[in-house]
């Protein structure tokens, strides 16, 4: 008798889960209007053997994105303590302005792209108190320099600061300083909103969703684990993200996709060591088309594409322009 009760309870639980799963897919039928932006990182462009300025200009002139996301990386703008060099960031901001492209500028210890944490080497020997002071001083310098720029649209403070695992060169990442950085940016520049980002599949979003004015989630459909195993999230209904955002108080207009996967996962993080056939296991034009479709069903008002450096590398080095052309077609609709 007891066994039958247990089986009945399990059957009811299974049925409820199946119904909920079916409802999520039904709620994923509707499509939402999405505005597209592009994330760009000069280090990544150079790692592909590209001229990063040429790549950035090609993006602006040919793809014509309305929005770009770039970073004022700490290790680049203050490679020597107390000496600030904004040459590269100034150039990118100026070129964005020339093309009427609005900028999300990332500031903090973490920034998009490997090695995730972009802190200067000199900061590694600082005491905890001195590190905190140095970080906030760098943030202050960046915000003070760009807060009045017409091309600046949003600040992004840190990149996925609240995920509970560390990867890349982030052993010394100070998560607790994120709130100090946010408060400092708000104090120095009350006129621009702040976006905080988080992992789409590996986080609850509890802290990140409430920390800024806007919230951004990553969206990766096919991943490669460190072991080399390839996994996909095709089983996950797009509405999952929308209801998760609503649960934390985020709606269409303040919910973005901060990174929409549009490039493959490389082996050993190196495109040069990853054959094109291996790259095709995690990204093809058909997969990219599906990712666009999936993003339109999530219920986020904006999505920043991840992979422009690779599309350009494929076009220029491999004479394969399918990805570049597909993105141009999609974001200029």
C-alpha positions as a Markdown table, in Angstrom:
| # | Residue | x | y | z |
|---|---|---|---|---|
| 1 | Unk | 0.0 | 0.0 | 0.0 |
| 2 | Unk | 2.8 | 2.4 | 0.9 |
| 3 | Unk | 4.6 | 1.6 | -2.4 |
| 4 | Unk | 1.4 | 2.4 | -4.3 |
| 5 | Unk | 1.1 | 5.8 | -2.6 |
| 6 | Unk | 4.7 | 6.7 | -3.4 |
| 7 | Unk | 4.2 | 5.7 | -7.0 |
| 8 | Unk | 1.1 | 7.8 | -7.2 |
| 9 | Unk | 2.9 | 10.8 | -5.7 |
| 10 | Unk | 5.7 | 10.4 | -8.2 |
| 11 | Unk | 3.3 | 10.1 | -11.1 |
| 12 | Unk | 1.5 | 13.3 | -10.0 |
| 13 | Unk | 4.8 | 15.1 | -9.7 |
| 14 | Unk | 5.9 | 13.9 | -13.2 |
| 15 | Unk | 2.5 | 14.9 | -14.7 |
| 16 | Unk | 2.8 | 18.4 | -13.1 |
| 17 | Unk | 6.3 | 18.9 | -14.4 |
| 18 | Unk | 5.2 | 17.7 | -17.9 |
| 19 | Unk | 2.3 | 20.1 | -17.9 |
| 20 | Unk | 4.5 | 23.0 | -16.8 |
| 21 | Unk | 7.1 | 22.2 | -19.5 |
| 22 | Unk | 4.4 | 22.0 | -22.1 |
| 23 | Unk | 3.0 | 25.4 | -21.0 |
| 24 | Unk | 6.5 | 27.0 | -21.2 |
| 25 | Unk | 6.7 | 25.9 | -24.8 |
| 26 | Unk | 3.3 | 27.2 | -25.5 |
| 27 | Unk | 4.3 | 30.5 | -24.0 |
| 28 | Unk | 7.3 | 30.5 | -26.3 |
| 29 | Unk | 5.3 | 30.7 | -29.5 |
| 30 | Unk | 5.0 | 34.5 | -29.4 |
| 31 | Unk | 7.7 | 36.6 | -30.9 |
| 32 | Unk | 8.8 | 39.9 | -29.5 |
| 33 | Unk | 10.6 | 42.8 | -31.3 |
| 34 | Unk | 14.3 | 42.8 | -30.6 |
| 35 | Unk | 16.8 | 45.5 | -31.2 |
| 36 | Unk | 20.3 | 44.2 | -31.8 |
| 37 | Unk | 23.7 | 45.4 | -30.6 |
| 38 | Unk | 27.2 | 43.9 | -30.9 |
| 39 | Unk | 29.8 | 43.3 | -28.3 |
| 40 | Unk | 33.4 | 44.1 | -29.3 |
| 41 | Unk | 36.8 | 43.4 | -27.7 |
| 42 | Unk | 40.0 | 44.5 | -29.2 |
| 43 | Unk | 42.1 | 41.9 | -27.4 |
| 44 | Unk | 40.0 | 39.1 | -29.0 |
| 45 | Unk | 40.3 | 40.6 | -32.4 |
| 46 | Unk | 44.1 | 40.7 | -32.0 |
| 47 | Unk | 44.1 | 37.1 | -30.8 |
| 48 | Unk | 42.6 | 36.1 | -34.1 |
| 49 | Unk | 45.4 | 37.9 | -36.0 |
| 50 | Unk | 43.2 | 40.8 | -37.0 |
| 51 | Unk | 43.8 | 44.5 | -37.0 |
| 52 | Unk | 41.4 | 45.4 | -34.3 |
| 53 | Unk | 40.7 | 48.9 | -35.5 |
| 54 | Unk | 40.0 | 47.6 | -39.0 |
| 55 | Unk | 37.6 | 45.1 | -37.6 |
| 56 | Unk | 35.8 | 47.7 | -35.4 |
| 57 | Unk | 35.4 | 50.0 | -38.4 |
| 58 | Unk | 34.1 | 47.2 | -40.6 |
| 59 | Unk | 31.6 | 46.4 | -38.0 |
| 60 | Unk | 30.4 | 50.0 | -37.8 |
| 61 | Unk | 30.4 | 50.8 | -41.5 |
| 62 | Unk | 29.1 | 47.5 | -42.9 |
| 63 | Unk | 26.9 | 46.0 | -40.2 |
| 64 | Unk | 25.7 | 49.3 | -38.9 |
| 65 | Unk | 24.7 | 48.3 | -35.4 |
| 66 | Unk | 22.6 | 50.7 | -33.4 |
| 67 | Unk | 24.4 | 49.7 | -30.2 |
| 68 | Unk | 27.8 | 48.4 | -29.3 |
| 69 | Unk | 29.3 | 47.2 | -26.0 |
| 70 | Unk | 32.9 | 47.9 | -25.3 |
| 71 | Unk | 35.1 | 47.9 | -22.2 |
| 72 | Unk | 37.5 | 50.3 | -20.5 |
| 73 | Unk | 39.6 | 47.5 | -19.2 |
| 74 | Unk | 41.5 | 48.3 | -16.0 |
| 75 | Unk | 44.7 | 46.6 | -17.1 |
| 76 | Unk | 44.7 | 48.6 | -20.4 |
| 77 | Unk | 43.7 | 52.1 | -19.2 |
| 78 | Unk | 45.9 | 52.0 | -16.1 |
| 79 | Unk | 48.8 | 49.6 | -16.9 |
| 80 | Unk | 51.0 | 51.7 | -14.7 |
| 81 | Unk | 49.5 | 52.7 | -11.4 |
| 82 | Unk | 48.3 | 56.3 | -11.5 |
| 83 | Unk | 48.9 | 56.8 | -15.2 |
| 84 | Unk | 45.8 | 56.6 | -17.4 |
| 85 | Unk | 45.8 | 56.0 | -21.1 |
| 86 | Unk | 42.4 | 56.2 | -22.8 |
| 87 | Unk | 43.7 | 56.2 | -26.3 |
| 88 | Unk | 41.9 | 53.0 | -27.5 |
| 89 | Unk | 38.7 | 53.7 | -25.7 |
| 90 | Unk | 38.6 | 57.3 | -26.9 |
| 91 | Unk | 39.1 | 56.1 | -30.5 |
| 92 | Unk | 36.3 | 53.5 | -30.2 |
| 93 | Unk | 34.0 | 56.1 | -28.6 |
| 94 | Unk | 34.8 | 58.6 | -31.3 |
| 95 | Unk | 34.2 | 56.2 | -34.2 |
| 96 | Unk | 30.9 | 55.1 | -32.6 |
| 97 | Unk | 29.8 | 58.7 | -32.4 |
| 98 | Unk | 30.7 | 59.2 | -36.1 |
| 99 | Unk | 28.4 | 56.3 | -37.0 |
| 100 | Unk | 25.5 | 57.3 | -34.6 |
| 101 | Unk | 26.1 | 54.1 | -32.6 |
| 102 | Unk | 25.2 | 54.2 | -28.9 |
| 103 | Unk | 27.7 | 52.7 | -26.5 |
| 104 | Unk | 27.4 | 50.5 | -23.4 |
| 105 | Unk | 30.8 | 51.0 | -21.6 |
| 106 | Unk | 31.9 | 48.3 | -19.2 |
| 107 | Unk | 34.0 | 49.2 | -16.2 |
| 108 | Unk | 35.3 | 47.1 | -13.4 |
| 109 | Unk | 37.5 | 44.2 | -12.6 |
| 110 | Unk | 35.7 | 41.8 | -14.9 |
| 111 | Unk | 35.0 | 42.6 | -18.6 |
| 112 | Unk | 33.7 | 40.5 | -21.5 |
| 113 | Unk | 36.2 | 38.1 | -23.0 |
| 114 | Unk | 39.0 | 36.0 | -21.8 |
| 115 | Unk | 40.7 | 36.1 | -19.3 |
| 116 | Unk | 37.5 | 37.5 | -17.7 |
| 117 | Unk | 39.2 | 39.5 | -15.1 |
| 118 | Unk | 41.2 | 42.4 | -16.6 |
| 119 | Unk | 43.2 | 43.8 | -13.7 |
| 120 | Unk | 46.7 | 45.3 | -13.9 |
| 121 | Unk | 49.6 | 43.2 | -12.7 |
| 122 | Unk | 50.6 | 45.9 | -10.2 |
| 123 | Unk | 47.3 | 45.5 | -8.3 |
| 124 | Unk | 48.2 | 41.9 | -7.4 |
| 125 | Unk | 50.7 | 43.0 | -4.7 |
| 126 | Unk | 48.4 | 45.6 | -3.1 |
| 127 | Unk | 46.9 | 45.1 | 0.3 |
| 128 | Unk | 43.1 | 44.7 | 0.4 |
| 129 | Unk | 42.5 | 48.3 | 1.4 |
| 130 | Unk | 44.9 | 49.7 | -1.2 |
| 131 | Unk | 43.3 | 47.4 | -3.9 |
| 132 | Unk | 39.9 | 48.8 | -3.0 |
| 133 | Unk | 41.1 | 52.4 | -3.3 |
| 134 | Unk | 42.9 | 51.7 | -6.5 |
| 135 | Unk | 39.8 | 50.0 | -8.1 |
| 136 | Unk | 37.4 | 52.8 | -7.2 |
| 137 | Unk | 39.9 | 55.4 | -8.4 |
| 138 | Unk | 40.1 | 53.8 | -11.8 |
| 139 | Unk | 36.3 | 53.6 | -11.9 |
| 140 | Unk | 36.1 | 57.3 | -11.0 |
| 141 | Unk | 38.6 | 58.2 | -13.7 |
| 142 | Unk | 36.6 | 56.3 | -16.4 |
| 143 | Unk | 33.2 | 57.7 | -15.4 |
| 144 | Unk | 34.5 | 61.2 | -15.1 |
| 145 | Unk | 36.0 | 61.0 | -18.6 |
| 146 | Unk | 33.0 | 59.6 | -20.5 |
| 147 | Unk | 29.9 | 60.6 | -18.6 |
| 148 | Unk | 29.3 | 63.7 | -20.8 |
| 149 | Unk | 30.0 | 61.9 | -24.1 |
| 150 | Unk | 26.9 | 62.0 | -26.4 |
| 151 | Unk | 27.6 | 58.4 | -27.6 |
| 152 | Unk | 27.5 | 56.9 | -24.1 |
| 153 | Unk | 24.1 | 55.2 | -23.5 |
| 154 | Unk | 24.7 | 52.9 | -20.6 |
| 155 | Unk | 27.3 | 51.9 | -18.0 |
| 156 | Unk | 27.9 | 48.2 | -17.3 |
| 157 | Unk | 29.5 | 47.7 | -13.9 |
| 158 | Unk | 31.5 | 44.4 | -13.9 |
| 159 | Unk | 30.6 | 41.5 | -16.1 |
| 160 | Unk | 28.6 | 38.7 | -14.4 |
| 161 | Unk | 29.9 | 39.7 | -11.0 |
| 162 | Unk | 27.7 | 37.4 | -8.9 |
| 163 | Unk | 28.2 | 34.0 | -10.5 |
| 164 | Unk | 29.2 | 31.5 | -7.8 |
| 165 | Unk | 32.1 | 30.0 | -9.8 |
| 166 | Unk | 35.3 | 31.5 | -11.0 |
| 167 | Unk | 36.9 | 30.9 | -14.3 |
| 168 | Unk | 39.7 | 32.7 | -16.2 |
| 169 | Unk | 42.2 | 34.8 | -14.3 |
| 170 | Unk | 39.7 | 35.7 | -11.5 |
| 171 | Unk | 41.2 | 34.2 | -8.4 |
| 172 | Unk | 41.4 | 37.6 | -6.7 |
| 173 | Unk | 38.1 | 39.0 | -7.9 |
| 174 | Unk | 36.4 | 41.1 | -5.1 |
| 175 | Unk | 32.7 | 40.5 | -5.6 |
| 176 | Unk | 31.7 | 42.6 | -2.6 |
| 177 | Unk | 33.2 | 45.7 | -4.2 |
| 178 | Unk | 30.5 | 45.6 | -7.0 |
| 179 | Unk | 28.0 | 47.5 | -4.9 |
| 180 | Unk | 30.6 | 50.2 | -4.1 |
| 181 | Unk | 31.3 | 50.5 | -7.8 |
| 182 | Unk | 27.6 | 50.8 | -8.6 |
| 183 | Unk | 27.1 | 53.5 | -6.0 |
| 184 | Unk | 30.1 | 55.4 | -7.2 |
| 185 | Unk | 29.0 | 55.3 | -10.8 |
| 186 | Unk | 25.5 | 56.5 | -9.8 |
| 187 | Unk | 27.0 | 59.3 | -7.7 |
| 188 | Unk | 29.3 | 60.5 | -10.4 |
| 189 | Unk | 26.8 | 60.1 | -13.3 |
| 190 | Unk | 23.1 | 60.1 | -12.3 |
| 191 | Unk | 22.1 | 60.7 | -16.0 |
| 192 | Unk | 23.0 | 57.3 | -17.4 |
| 193 | Unk | 21.5 | 53.9 | -16.4 |
| 194 | Unk | 23.5 | 51.0 | -15.2 |
| 195 | Unk | 23.1 | 47.4 | -16.5 |
| 196 | Unk | 24.3 | 44.4 | -14.4 |
| 197 | Unk | 24.7 | 41.0 | -16.2 |
| 198 | Unk | 24.6 | 37.4 | -15.2 |
| 199 | Unk | 24.8 | 33.9 | -16.6 |
| 200 | Unk | 21.7 | 32.8 | -18.3 |
| 201 | Unk | 21.9 | 29.1 | -17.4 |
| 202 | Unk | 24.2 | 28.9 | -14.4 |
| 203 | Unk | 22.7 | 31.5 | -12.0 |
| 204 | Unk | 19.5 | 32.3 | -10.2 |
| 205 | Unk | 19.8 | 36.0 | -11.1 |
| 206 | Unk | 18.9 | 36.9 | -7.5 |
| 207 | Unk | 21.6 | 39.5 | -6.8 |
| 208 | Unk | 22.2 | 40.7 | -10.4 |
| 209 | Unk | 18.6 | 41.3 | -11.3 |
| 210 | Unk | 18.1 | 43.9 | -8.5 |
| 211 | Unk | 21.5 | 45.6 | -8.5 |
| 212 | Unk | 21.2 | 47.9 | -11.6 |
| 213 | Unk | 18.6 | 49.8 | -13.6 |
| 214 | Unk | 18.6 | 47.1 | -16.2 |
| 215 | Unk | 19.4 | 43.4 | -16.2 |
| 216 | Unk | 21.3 | 41.4 | -18.9 |
| 217 | Unk | 21.5 | 37.7 | -19.3 |
| 218 | Unk | 23.8 | 35.6 | -21.4 |
| 219 | Unk | 22.2 | 33.2 | -23.9 |
| 220 | Unk | 24.4 | 30.3 | -25.1 |
| 221 | Unk | 22.6 | 27.5 | -26.9 |
| 222 | Unk | 25.6 | 25.1 | -27.5 |
| 223 | Unk | 28.5 | 24.9 | -25.2 |
| 224 | Unk | 31.7 | 22.9 | -25.0 |
| 225 | Unk | 32.7 | 21.7 | -21.5 |
| 226 | Unk | 36.4 | 21.7 | -20.5 |
| 227 | Unk | 36.5 | 18.0 | -21.1 |
| 228 | Unk | 35.5 | 18.6 | -24.7 |
| 229 | Unk | 32.0 | 17.3 | -24.4 |
| 230 | Unk | 29.4 | 19.4 | -26.3 |
| 231 | Unk | 26.1 | 20.1 | -24.7 |
| 232 | Unk | 23.1 | 22.1 | -26.0 |
| 233 | Unk | 20.2 | 23.9 | -24.4 |
| 234 | Unk | 17.7 | 23.3 | -27.1 |
| 235 | Unk | 15.4 | 21.5 | -24.6 |
| 236 | Unk | 15.0 | 24.8 | -22.6 |
| 237 | Unk | 11.9 | 26.8 | -23.7 |
| 238 | Unk | 12.6 | 30.5 | -24.4 |
| 239 | Unk | 9.8 | 31.5 | -22.1 |
| 240 | Unk | 11.9 | 30.2 | -19.2 |
| 241 | Unk | 14.1 | 33.3 | -19.4 |
| 242 | Unk | 11.1 | 35.6 | -19.6 |
| 243 | Unk | 9.3 | 34.2 | -16.5 |
| 244 | Unk | 12.6 | 34.0 | -14.6 |
| 245 | Unk | 13.1 | 37.7 | -15.3 |
| 246 | Unk | 9.5 | 38.5 | -14.3 |
| 247 | Unk | 10.0 | 36.6 | -11.1 |
| 248 | Unk | 12.8 | 39.0 | -10.2 |
| 249 | Unk | 10.8 | 42.1 | -11.3 |
| 250 | Unk | 12.3 | 42.6 | -14.7 |
| 251 | Unk | 10.0 | 43.2 | -17.7 |
| 252 | Unk | 10.5 | 43.6 | -21.5 |
| 253 | Unk | 12.0 | 47.2 | -21.4 |
| 254 | Unk | 14.6 | 46.6 | -18.7 |
| 255 | Unk | 15.6 | 43.1 | -19.6 |
| 256 | Unk | 18.3 | 42.5 | -22.2 |
| 257 | Unk | 20.3 | 39.6 | -23.6 |
| 258 | Unk | 23.8 | 40.8 | -22.9 |
| 259 | Unk | 25.5 | 38.0 | -24.9 |
| 260 | Unk | 23.7 | 36.1 | -27.7 |
| 261 | Unk | 25.9 | 33.3 | -28.9 |
| 262 | Unk | 27.0 | 33.9 | -32.5 |
| 263 | Unk | 30.4 | 32.2 | -32.6 |
| 264 | Unk | 31.6 | 28.6 | -31.8 |
| 265 | Unk | 33.4 | 27.3 | -28.8 |
| 266 | Unk | 37.1 | 26.8 | -29.5 |
| 267 | Unk | 39.3 | 24.1 | -28.1 |
| 268 | Unk | 41.8 | 25.5 | -25.6 |
| 269 | Unk | 40.3 | 28.9 | -26.2 |
| 270 | Unk | 42.3 | 29.2 | -29.4 |
| 271 | Unk | 40.7 | 29.5 | -32.8 |
| 272 | Unk | 44.0 | 28.6 | -34.5 |
| 273 | Unk | 44.0 | 25.2 | -32.8 |
| 274 | Unk | 40.3 | 24.5 | -33.7 |
| 275 | Unk | 39.6 | 23.1 | -37.1 |
| 276 | Unk | 36.7 | 24.6 | -39.0 |
| 277 | Unk | 34.9 | 21.2 | -38.9 |
| 278 | Unk | 35.3 | 21.3 | -35.1 |
| 279 | Unk | 34.0 | 24.8 | -34.9 |
| 280 | Unk | 31.0 | 23.8 | -37.0 |
| 281 | Unk | 29.9 | 21.4 | -34.2 |
| 282 | Unk | 29.0 | 24.5 | -32.1 |
| 283 | Unk | 28.2 | 27.1 | -34.7 |
| 284 | Unk | 26.9 | 27.1 | -38.2 |
| 285 | Unk | 24.8 | 29.6 | -40.2 |
| 286 | Unk | 21.7 | 27.4 | -39.5 |
| 287 | Unk | 22.5 | 27.4 | -35.8 |
| 288 | Unk | 22.9 | 31.2 | -35.8 |
| 289 | Unk | 19.6 | 31.5 | -37.6 |
| 290 | Unk | 18.0 | 29.4 | -34.9 |
| 291 | Unk | 19.6 | 31.6 | -32.2 |
| 292 | Unk | 18.1 | 34.7 | -33.7 |
| 293 | Unk | 14.7 | 33.0 | -33.7 |
| 294 | Unk | 15.1 | 31.8 | -30.1 |
| 295 | Unk | 16.1 | 35.3 | -28.9 |
| 296 | Unk | 13.0 | 36.8 | -30.5 |
| 297 | Unk | 10.9 | 34.5 | -28.3 |
| 298 | Unk | 12.6 | 35.2 | -25.0 |
| 299 | Unk | 10.9 | 38.5 | -24.4 |
| 300 | Unk | 14.0 | 40.7 | -24.0 |
| 301 | Unk | 13.9 | 44.1 | -25.8 |
| 302 | Unk | 17.6 | 44.1 | -26.8 |
| 303 | Unk | 20.3 | 41.5 | -27.6 |
| 304 | Unk | 24.0 | 42.1 | -28.0 |
| 305 | Unk | 25.6 | 39.6 | -30.4 |
| 306 | Unk | 28.7 | 37.8 | -29.3 |
| 307 | Unk | 31.3 | 37.0 | -32.0 |
| 308 | Unk | 31.9 | 39.8 | -34.4 |
| 309 | Unk | 35.6 | 39.3 | -34.3 |
| 310 | Unk | 35.2 | 35.7 | -35.4 |
| 311 | Unk | 32.7 | 36.6 | -38.2 |
| 312 | Unk | 35.3 | 39.0 | -39.6 |
| 313 | Unk | 38.1 | 36.4 | -39.2 |
| 314 | Unk | 36.0 | 33.9 | -41.1 |
| 315 | Unk | 35.3 | 36.4 | -43.9 |
| 316 | Unk | 38.8 | 37.7 | -44.2 |
| 317 | Unk | 41.0 | 34.7 | -43.4 |
| 318 | Unk | 38.8 | 31.8 | -44.5 |
| 319 | Unk | 36.8 | 33.5 | -47.3 |
| 320 | Unk | 33.5 | 32.5 | -45.6 |
| 321 | Unk | 31.3 | 35.5 | -45.3 |
| 322 | Unk | 28.0 | 33.6 | -44.4 |
| 323 | Unk | 28.0 | 34.6 | -40.8 |
| 324 | Unk | 28.9 | 38.2 | -41.4 |
| 325 | Unk | 26.2 | 38.5 | -44.1 |
| 326 | Unk | 23.6 | 36.8 | -42.0 |
| 327 | Unk | 24.1 | 39.2 | -39.2 |
| 328 | Unk | 24.0 | 42.2 | -41.5 |
| 329 | Unk | 20.7 | 41.0 | -42.9 |
| 330 | Unk | 19.2 | 40.4 | -39.4 |
| 331 | Unk | 20.2 | 43.5 | -37.6 |
| 332 | Unk | 19.3 | 45.9 | -40.4 |
| 333 | Unk | 15.7 | 44.5 | -40.9 |
